[in-house]
Amino acid sequence: MNPDWHLALGLAAGVVLGLGAAAGIAAVRTGWLPRRARGRVVRRRLWGQATLVLTASLGLQPFALALFGPGPVQFAASLLCGAGIITSVVMRQRAMRDRRRSGPATTPGPAA
C-alpha cells in the first residue's frame, strides 16, 4: 500500500485545524468573526472559545489514534472528543443569545 495518501490527508487535516484555531484565536483576542457568522453572534469571545474547543476536540481524535493505536486510550480520547464537541455546540448556542435575556426573544401577543 502506498502511504502517500496518509501524508496528504494529514496535511489537509492540519490545514483545516490550523484555520479553525486561527479563527478562534482571532475571535478571542480581537472579536473578529468570519463573515458568515457576524450577523448572528452576540458574544464574540465566547464564540471564539467554542471554536477553539471544537478544534481541539477534532484534532485530538486522529492524534490519539496515530499515537496509541486502537485500544482503550483511543476509546477514552473518542469519548473526550464527543464531550468536547457537545460542549462547543452549547457554547456556540450561548454565544448567539443575548446575555441580558434569559429566554428567546418573544413578541407581545394581543391583549386579552
Secondary structure per residue as TSV (DSSP state, phi and psi in degrees):
chain	resnum	aa	ss	phi	psi
A	1	M	-	360.0	138.1
A	2	N	-	-86.5	119.1
A	3	P	T	-83.9	12.2
A	4	D	H	-64.8	-32.9
A	5	W	H	-70.1	-24.5
A	6	H	H	-63.9	-43.3
A	7	L	H	-65.6	-44.5
A	8	A	H	-64.1	-41.2
A	9	L	H	-66.8	-39.7
A	10	G	H	-64.9	-40.0
A	11	L	H	-66.6	-41.0
A	12	A	H	-64.5	-42.8
A	13	A	H	-64.4	-38.7
A	14	G	H	-63.4	-39.1
A	15	V	H	-65.9	-45.6
A	16	V	H	-64.0	-45.1
A	17	L	H	-66.6	-35.5
A	18	G	H	-65.1	-40.7
A	19	L	H	-66.1	-39.5
A	20	G	H	-64.2	-42.2
A	21	A	H	-66.0	-38.9
A	22	A	H	-64.7	-41.7
A	23	A	H	-65.1	-40.2
A	24	G	H	-65.9	-42.8
A	25	I	H	-65.3	-41.1
A	26	A	H	-64.0	-38.0
A	27	A	H	-70.0	-38.2
A	28	V	H	-70.8	-43.6
A	29	R	H	-78.5	-42.0
A	30	T	H	-119.0	-13.3
A	31	G	-	85.0	9.2
A	32	W	-	-75.1	139.2
A	33	L	-	-128.1	152.5
A	34	P	-	-62.0	154.6
A	35	R	G	-58.2	-37.1
A	36	R	G	-70.3	-17.5
A	37	A	G	-105.5	-4.6
A	38	R	T	-65.4	-38.1
A	39	G	T	-73.9	-28.7
A	40	R	T	-95.6	-25.7
A	41	V	-	-85.5	128.1
A	42	V	S	-97.6	-42.2
A	43	R	-	-107.9	96.7
A	44	R	H	-70.0	-40.1
A	45	R	H	-68.0	-37.4
A	46	L	H	-65.0	-37.6
A	47	W	H	-62.0	-40.7
A	48	G	H	-65.7	-39.7
A	49	Q	H	-64.6	-38.9
A	50	A	H	-64.2	-37.8
A	51	T	H	-65.7	-39.3
A	52	L	H	-67.1	-39.0
A	53	V	H	-64.1	-43.2
A	54	L	H	-63.7	-42.8
A	55	T	H	-63.3	-43.2
A	56	A	H	-65.1	-38.4
A	57	S	H	-66.5	-42.1
A	58	L	H	-71.6	-28.3
A	59	G	H	-82.5	-23.4
A	60	L	H	-70.2	-37.8
A	61	Q	H	-61.1	-55.9
A	62	P	H	-67.3	-29.7
A	63	F	H	-64.9	-44.9
A	64	A	H	-67.2	-37.5
A	65	L	H	-66.2	-40.9
A	66	A	H	-71.1	-34.5
A	67	L	H	-80.9	-42.6
A	68	F	H	-110.8	-15.4
A	69	G	-	75.7	176.2
A	70	P	S	-66.8	138.2
A	71	G	S	160.4	-164.3
A	72	P	H	-67.6	-32.3
A	73	V	H	-69.0	-40.9
A	74	Q	H	-67.1	-35.7
A	75	F	H	-64.9	-44.1
A	76	A	H	-62.9	-38.5
A	77	A	H	-65.6	-37.6
A	78	S	H	-68.2	-36.3
A	79	L	H	-64.8	-41.5
A	80	L	H	-64.5	-39.2
A	81	C	H	-64.2	-42.1
A	82	G	H	-62.1	-41.7
A	83	A	H	-65.3	-37.5
A	84	G	H	-66.5	-37.8
A	85	I	H	-67.4	-43.1
A	86	I	H	-63.7	-42.1
A	87	T	H	-61.0	-40.9
A	88	S	H	-63.4	-40.3
A	89	V	H	-64.2	-42.5
A	90	V	H	-64.3	-42.0
A	91	M	H	-64.2	-40.4
A	92	R	H	-65.8	-39.2
A	93	Q	H	-63.3	-41.3
A	94	R	H	-66.9	-31.3
A	95	A	H	-69.9	-22.0
A	96	M	T	-92.2	-1.0
A	97	R	S	-108.2	146.4
A	98	D	-	-73.2	134.6
A	99	R	T	-65.3	-29.9
A	100	R	T	-77.1	-20.4
A	101	R	-	-99.7	138.6
A	102	S	S	-85.1	-28.4
A	103	G	S	-126.5	-175.3
A	104	P	-	-69.2	156.6
A	105	A	-	-68.1	134.4
A	106	T	-	-125.9	153.9
A	107	T	-	-100.0	145.3
A	108	P	-	-67.6	138.8
A	109	G	-	-86.2	178.7
A	110	P	-	-68.0	145.2
A	111	A	-	-72.8	133.7
A	112	A	-	-98.2	360.0
